[in-house]
Amino acid sequence: MTTLEKISRGLAKIMYWIAGIAIVSMMLLTCADIFLRYLVTLYHKTHWEFLAAFRPIAGTYELVFFIGSVAVAFAMAHTSVEKGHVAVSFVVNLFPKRVQAVIETVTSSFGFIFFSLLAWRSVVYANHLKASGEVSLTLQLPFYPFVYGIAVSAASVCLVLLVDIFKNFAEAFDK
């Protein structure tokens, strides 16, 4: 395992854990909000005074949206490392190993180009959002840090794909 591969796998693992924490956070936030909404409804039906202080969590929808973007974006690199994405390999598996490696090199190269463009345009868009001061409606949270997170995630996928390109290229042209 090369140093670049160790770095890409380590980064993917860290981002995967962040994505997992984001998913658990979304679950806990949603459950807490549902429970608090239930208490508010119960207060209006029963008029029990000890329930009067409870309120739903303001901006839950926005927070779930932002945390969800972290969960999805930060899981991409780990999915690439584990080859967990959808792949049509039925026909490719019929070819010799060298041809399979060439096809993998080509598809990884296209993925690298796509995620490079995604990372670049995400940085451009985040800069635009930062300059314009775009914020969410309820909580007034800025959008740009989450778009930068998508850019970092796309760049980490590029690193994983670059390692795949090198490995497949070596396999394709190794004697």
Secondary structure, 3 states (H helix, E strand, C coil): CCHHHHHHHHHHHHHHHHHHHHHHHHHHHHHHHHHHHHHHHHHHHHCCHHHCCCCCCCCHHHHHHHHHHHHHHHHHHHHHHCCCCCCCCCCHHHCCHHHHHHHHHHHHHHHHHHHHHHHHHHHHHHHHHHHHCCECCCCCCECHHHHHHHHHHHHHHHHHHHHHHHHHHHHHHCC
